Structures are given as structure tokens and as C-alpha cells.
Amino acid sequence: MIIKNTCFSLVGLWRMAFFFALPGVLLLPAKVSADGWDPDSSASASGSIVNTRHNLTISYNANFGGVMAYARNQYDDVCVYCHTPHGANSRIDAPLWNRTVNDVASYAIYDKPTTLMRPTSVPGPSSLTCLSCHDGTISIDSVLNMPGSGWDPMNSGLRNAEVGTSNISFLDQWRAAGNSGPSSPTSRHMALGGSSFTCASYCHNPESEKNAGWTDFTAFVIGEDLRNDHPIGILYPDTFGPGVEFNPPDTAIPGKWAFFDTNGNNHADTNEVRLYDSGDGYEVECASCHDPHGVESGGEGSRFNPSFLRVNNGVFGSHAGVAGIVSHGGSALCLTCHTK
């Protein structure tokens, strides 16, 4: 079906425990704000995706940078964790997608008729791409095509799954070929998720006994039950007027998207909310409100909006860690669509 729009070794565990016990390693308290955005991130969140948390090649904590090698393959390439120029995932209508994705049947969609009064659908490609990390079930390094001269560095004939869980045997070939990270089986291909031995449970969770003082990532794990999150895969209204408390988009391109053209240039800019048409009509998807590459809050040279939002939803002023971020006003993102 075309989807349109580990074990953790005792040796590896011992090595991590030894590292955490080294003299001079400072364990800092983890923090996360109520809106799920971490104001204390060391990422500058400016210029490009290289300077954001979505750059999975680096660690922002010098004391623990080496431990990341036990969590994922170090591909030394920012873009390859999501994209590839050749051999892309053929089961999802997303741009040169290089990651394993879950089938749409994996997700429980928001099923209440009280919001849009529109039939529910399934997550489209512009949500499945985000969920391939943020549902917490797929390894963060689960790519189909590794960087370098080919997707199979050991000529093993293995290939990662396009849909479903990670092919660990395939991913292990990266280290077996002598690339960055310890040799197998001392490392683990961790998912962001919330269960045992995942990023958000093992280190990035202040309630974990194994917490190394890193920031809490549990707010970023959406899970597979999407009924308690902003509705995605949901049709946006196509008629407007009395009783319809939604704003009509300014421009609509059937089979592609509709968007709120705030600057009137007839182009869907990164700082403009959009709705995606993957065959059923214009739907709200994760990428309607988020741009994974970052959106400059006040034009070129300014810091990105918090949480990769297309519009800064009012995180400014006395909120910690917002120096250089331009505010667009309280609930500015929400009020782009909702007439309240």
C-alpha cells in the first residue's frame, strides 16, 4: 500500500554507568516549560536546521557528547536522518523521505465531532513524517539509505523496512563498517519514545533513576494515540460564514495545499500556516503549524520561533530563554485558523 500525503548489552550499560561516574561530570537539573518548549536548550535556534535540536549529529552538552553514540548511529550528516537523494521511501508521498514510517493504521485519530464537525481521516504524509520520530516507536537513526557511496555499506543485501519498526541488523552495519560510534553490540538504536531504553525514558526524563541531568523530552513524545493532541488528518471546513468559527485560507491549490497568505505574495512561505490536500481535501497536519527546519521569528537573522512553530504563539517577554525571539502576540498561531 502506498501511503499518501534491542537489545541493550550489559557491556554498553556498564560503559554508560562508568561514564556517568567519572569525576568532574556535572549533573544538571532538567527543565521543560509547560508548553513543551525547553527554554534552556543550548541550540542557538538560528540560521539553519544545523543549529537546532533537529540536528541529530551533535550533542549540546560537552560532558555527555560521547554517550549519544550509544543511542544512535552518528552519520555525520544533518539531512540524512530524514532525507536522501536516491533510494527514498516509496510508501510515503514526502520529499525524498529516508526514514521508516508507521502505517496509518497504527494511529488512533481524534474522533470527537465537537471541533471541526468534519469526517475524520488518517494522518497524511505531512504528519507521518513527523510521527516517524515523535510517535516514539521508531529508532531516531532508522534510515533506509545511509550516507556515503551506498545504502548498504557492507554489501550484505540487507535493507531497512519502509514501514514499521527498525531493521536493527541493517542499522548495525554502519558501525560494523568502522564508522562513528562503538562497534556492535554495545550501542542501541534508541527511539524517542516513552518505554524502557528510549531517549525520553533513559536519560531525557527527570523522573528516571538513570537520568543524567539532561532536559526532559517526554513532552515531545506524541505516541500513537492522537486523540489527546491537536487534531491531525482532519478535514478543514470548506464553507465559511455564520456558525463556522474558522477563517478561510487566502489561497487554495487543489491536490497540494491551501494557506494563509499573510504577506500577499501568493506563495506558501515557511511562516504561514497551511493545510495539506493529499486526496481527500484540505486537512490539518503536523506541518500545518510546524516547520521542522525552523522559522525565523522576525525575518532573516532573528532566532527561530519556539517549538519549530510557523507562527510564534506568544512565547516572549518574561518567558525564559527568548532573547532575540520576536513575538507575534498571544495565541497568534491559534487565531490564524480559529475565530474566537
C-alpha positions in Angstrom: 0.0 0.0 0.0 1.3 3.4 -0.9 0.8 5.8 2.0 0.0 9.2 0.5 0.5 12.6 1.7 17.3 -4.4 21.2 18.6 -5.1 23.0 20.9 -3.0 25.2 24.0 -5.0 26.0 25.4 -5.3 29.5 28.7 -4.1 28.2 27.1 -0.9 26.8 25.2 -0.4 30.1 28.4 -0.8 32.1 30.2 1.7 29.9 27.4 4.3 30.3 27.4 3.7 34.1 31.2 4.1 34.2 30.9 7.3 32.2 28.4 8.9 34.4 30.6 8.1 37.4 33.6 9.9 36.1 35.0 12.6 38.4 34.1 16.1 37.2 31.0 15.2 35.3 28.4 17.7 36.4 24.8 16.5 36.5 22.4 19.4 35.9 18.7 19.6 36.7 16.4 19.1 33.7 13.8 21.7 32.8 11.0 21.9 30.4 8.3 24.6 30.1 4.6 24.0 30.3 4.2 24.4 26.6 6.7 21.7 25.8 9.4 24.0 24.7 12.7 23.9 26.5 13.9 27.5 27.1 17.3 26.3 28.3 18.4 24.5 25.1 22.0 25.3 24.2 21.0 25.2 20.5 21.1 28.8 19.1 18.0 28.1 17.1 19.0 30.5 14.3 20.5 30.4 10.8 19.5 26.9 9.8 18.5 23.5 11.0 22.2 22.8 11.8 21.7 25.0 14.9 18.5 23.3 16.2 17.7 20.1 18.1 16.7 18.5 14.9 20.4 18.3 14.1 21.0 14.7 15.4 24.7 14.7 14.7 25.7 16.6 17.8 25.1 16.9 21.5 24.7 20.3 23.1 26.2 19.1 26.4 30.0 18.7 26.1 30.2 16.5 29.2 27.9 13.8 27.6 28.6 14.1 23.9 30.1 10.7 23.6 27.1 9.0 25.2 25.0 9.9 22.2 27.0 7.2 20.2 25.2 4.6 22.3 21.8 5.9 21.4 22.1 6.3 17.6 24.4 5.9 14.6 26.5 9.0 14.1 26.0 9.6 10.4 27.9 12.9 10.4 25.3 14.3 8.1 22.4 16.5 9.3 20.0 15.9 6.4 20.4 12.1 6.1 18.4 11.4 9.2 15.3 12.4 7.2 16.2 12.8 3.5 18.1 11.0 0.8 18.8 12.0 -2.8 18.3 8.4 -4.0 16.5 5.2 -2.8 13.9 7.2 -0.9 10.9 5.6 0.9 8.4 4.8 -1.9 5.5 4.2 0.5 5.0 7.8 1.5 4.4 10.9 -0.6 7.0 13.0 1.1 10.1 14.7 -0.3 12.9 12.2 -0.7 12.0 10.6 2.6 14.8 8.5 4.1 13.1 7.2 7.3 11.0 4.3 8.3 7.4 5.3 8.9 4.5 3.6 10.7 1.4 2.6 8.8 -1.6 4.9 9.1 -3.4 2.0 10.9 -1.1 2.4 13.8 -2.7 5.6 14.9 -5.9 6.4 16.8 -7.2 9.6 15.3 -9.1 12.3 17.2 -12.7 11.1 17.0 -14.8 13.8 18.6 -17.3 15.7 16.4 -17.1 18.8 18.6 -14.3 20.7 16.9 -14.4 20.7 13.1 -17.6 18.8 12.5 -15.9 17.1 9.6 -15.3 13.4 8.9 -12.2 12.0 10.4 -9.5 10.6 8.1 -5.9 9.4 8.7 -2.6 11.2 9.2 -1.3 12.5 5.9 2.3 12.5 4.8 2.9 15.8 6.4 2.1 14.2 9.7 3.6 10.7 9.2 7.0 12.2 8.6 6.9 14.0 12.0 5.4 10.9 13.7 8.2 8.7 12.4 10.2 10.2 15.3 7.6 11.7 17.6 5.3 8.7 18.0 8.2 7.3 19.9 8.3 3.8 18.3 10.9 4.1 15.6 14.7 4.5 16.2 15.9 8.0 15.6 18.6 6.7 13.3 16.2 4.4 11.3 17.1 5.4 7.8 16.7 3.5 4.5 19.8 4.9 2.8 23.0 5.6 4.8 25.3 8.4 3.7 28.3 7.7 1.6 28.7 5.6 -1.5 25.7 3.4 -1.0 22.8 2.4 1.2 24.4 -0.9 2.2 28.0 -0.2 3.3 28.8 -3.9 3.9 27.1 -5.2 0.7 25.1 -7.5 3.0 21.9 -7.4 0.9 20.0 -6.1 3.9 17.6 -3.2 3.6 15.7 -1.3 6.3 11.9 -1.5 6.4 10.0 1.3 4.7 7.1 0.8 7.1 7.2 -0.5 10.6 9.9 -0.9 13.2 13.6 -0.5 12.5 15.7 -3.2 10.9 18.4 -3.3 13.6 20.6 -5.7 11.7 20.8 -3.2 8.8 21.5 -0.3 11.1 24.3 -2.2 12.8 26.1 -2.4 9.5 27.1 1.3 9.9 29.3 0.6 12.9 30.5 -2.8 11.6 31.9 -0.9 8.7 34.1 1.1 11.0 32.1 4.3 11.1 31.4 6.6 14.0 30.2 5.0 17.3 31.3 1.9 19.2 31.2 -1.4 17.4 28.1 -3.5 17.8 26.5 -4.8 20.1 27.5 -2.1 22.7 25.2 0.5 21.3 21.4 0.8 20.9 19.3 2.3 18.2 17.0 4.2 20.6 13.6 5.6 19.8 12.4 8.9 21.2 9.5 7.0 22.9 8.4 6.5 26.5 9.2 2.9 27.3 12.4 1.3 28.6 15.6 2.2 27.0 14.4 5.1 24.9 15.6 8.7 24.8 12.7 10.0 26.8 12.9 7.3 29.4 16.5 6.5 29.9 18.2 10.0 30.0 15.8 12.7 29.0 13.4 12.2 31.8 13.9 13.8 35.3 11.9 11.0 36.9 14.2 8.3 35.6 16.7 6.8 38.0 19.1 6.7 35.1 18.7 10.4 34.3 22.0 12.1 33.5 20.7 15.6 34.1 19.6 16.2 30.5 16.5 18.0 29.5 13.1 16.3 29.8 12.0 15.1 26.3 8.8 13.4 27.4 6.6 16.3 26.2 7.9 15.7 22.7 6.7 12.1 22.6 3.3 12.2 20.9 2.6 8.5 20.9 0.3 6.5 18.6 -3.0 7.6 20.3 -3.5 11.0 18.9 -6.9 11.6 20.5 -5.5 13.9 23.2 -3.5 16.1 20.8 -4.4 18.8 18.3 -6.4 17.0 15.6 -4.4 16.0 12.6 -5.6 14.2 9.5 -8.9 16.2 10.0 -10.6 18.0 7.1 -10.7 21.8 7.4 -14.1 23.4 6.7 -14.8 24.2 3.1 -17.6 26.6 3.7 -17.5 29.7 5.8 -19.9 32.1 7.4 -22.3 32.2 10.4 -21.8 29.3 12.7 -18.4 28.3 11.2 -15.8 29.6 13.6 -12.9 29.2 11.2 -11.1 31.6 8.9 -11.0 30.8 5.2 -7.4 30.4 3.8 -6.4 33.0 1.3 -5.1 30.7 -1.4 -6.0 27.2 -2.3 -4.2 24.9 -4.8 -6.2 21.6 -5.2 -4.0 18.5 -4.8 -1.4 20.4 -3.0 -2.4 22.8 -0.2 -4.3 25.9 1.0 -2.5 28.6 3.0 -3.0 31.9 4.9 -1.1 34.3 2.7 -0.2 36.9 5.3 2.1 38.9 3.0 0.1 38.6 -0.2 2.8 37.2 -2.4 0.7 34.1 -3.4 3.4 31.8 -2.1 3.2 29.5 1.0 6.1 30.9 3.0 7.6 29.0 5.9 6.0 31.4 8.4 2.5 30.9 7.0 0.0 28.2 8.2 -1.0 25.8 5.6 -3.5 22.9 5.0 -2.5 19.8 3.0 -4.5 18.1 0.3 -3.4 14.5 -0.1 -6.5 13.4 -2.0 -9.5 14.0 0.3 -9.5 17.7 0.7 -7.6 20.3 2.7 -6.5 18.7 6.1 -4.8 19.9 9.2 -1.5 18.1 9.6 1.5 18.5 11.9 3.3 20.6 9.3 0.3 22.9 9.2 1.7 24.6 12.3 5.3 23.3 12.5 8.3 23.6 10.2 10.9 21.0 11.2 13.7 23.2 9.7 12.9 26.2 11.9 11.2 29.5 11.1 12.9 32.9 11.7 10.7 34.8 14.2 11.4 38.3 12.9 13.0 37.8 9.5 16.5 36.9 8.3 19.0 36.8 11.1 16.5 36.5 14.0 16.0 33.5 16.2 13.6 30.7 15.3 10.1 30.5 16.7 9.9 28.2 19.7 8.9 24.6 19.1 9.6 24.9 15.4 6.2 26.8 15.1 5.4 28.6 11.9 4.0 31.5 14.0 5.2 32.3 17.5 2.3 31.7 19.7 3.1 34.3 22.2 6.2 32.9 23.9 8.1 36.1 24.7 8.6 38.7 27.3 9.2 37.2 30.8 9.4 33.7 29.4 12.9 32.3 30.0 15.3 31.9 27.1 13.6 34.0 24.5 16.3 36.7 23.9 16.3 37.5 20.2 12.9 36.0 19.5 10.2 38.2 18.1 6.7 37.7 19.4 3.7 37.6 17.2 1.3 38.0 20.1 -0.6 35.7 22.5 -2.3 32.9 20.7 -1.3 34.3 17.3 -1.0 30.8 15.8 -4.3 29.6 17.1 -6.1 32.7 15.9 -4.8 32.2 12.3 -7.4 29.5 11.9 -9.9 29.9 14.7 -12.3 32.9 15.0 -12.6 33.3 18.8 
